[in-house]
Amino acid sequence: MIETNIKQVIMLFCNENGEIINERSVDLNEFGTILKTNIKDIELTEAVSENMANFLKCFGDVQYDEEVIMVAPKEDEASK
């Protein structure tokens, strides 16, 4: 399905003129949902959608950066 709709998938990473935006990224954990939502011809089961990141990591030859974002705890008055 992705290969059939590759132009639409690529447009997820492009501006309105079709130019690729290198800074545009997609959370692989949300990619299945993004595909289902934005491309009408891609119909994924819930199980495939939820595991899209794992499929792409194993079989998709996809480039990705693994980042962990941690939220700093709020300082309270006692710790100041």
N, C-alpha and C positions, 0 to 999 in steps of 0.2 A: 504494500500500500504506500509506503514511503517512497519507494522508487517510482511508482506511477505518478505520485504527486510531488515529485522532488522540487519543481519550481515553486510551489506554494510553501514547501518546507523551508527552502532557501530564503524566501521573502520574509520569514519570521526574523531573519538576521539582517535585513536590508531596510534602507529608508524608502520613502515613497517613490523615489526615482529608480529603485532597483540596485542602488549601490550598496555593497556590503559594508556594514559598520563593524569594524573589528572589536570595538568595545562592547558591543551588544552580546550579552550572554544569557543563557537560560539555565535555570536550576534543573539538573537532570532528574531530580526526584519529582519535579512537576511537569516534565516534558511530555509525558503521555497525556496528561490532562490538557496541556496547551495544544497538542495536536488535535485531540478530540474536539476542543472548543473552537479552534480557529480554522480547521480544514474539514469541510463538510463531507468529503469523500473518504475520510479516514474514520473507520469504525473499529474501535478497540474495545475488547471486553475490559471489565474493571480489573481483572487480574493482570492482564497485559499492561494496562495503563499504569497500575501501581508498581509494576516491576520493569518499566521501560528503562530506567537508569541501569539496572543490572544487565538487561539484554544488550544495551549499547556498550557498556563497559566490556562485556565478554565477547560480543560478536560484531559490534558496530565499527570497530577501528576508529572510535571517536576520541578526539583530544579533549582533555578536561583538566582543570586544576582543582585539587581537593583543598577546600578552605573550611576551616572551622571558625565560626564567628561566636565570640563569647561576649555577653553583655556585662559590663562592669557593674558591680552592685552599687546601689545608692549609698552614699555616706550618710550616716546618722550623726546627730549632734555629739554623741558620746565619743565617736572615733575621731572627730575633728580636734 
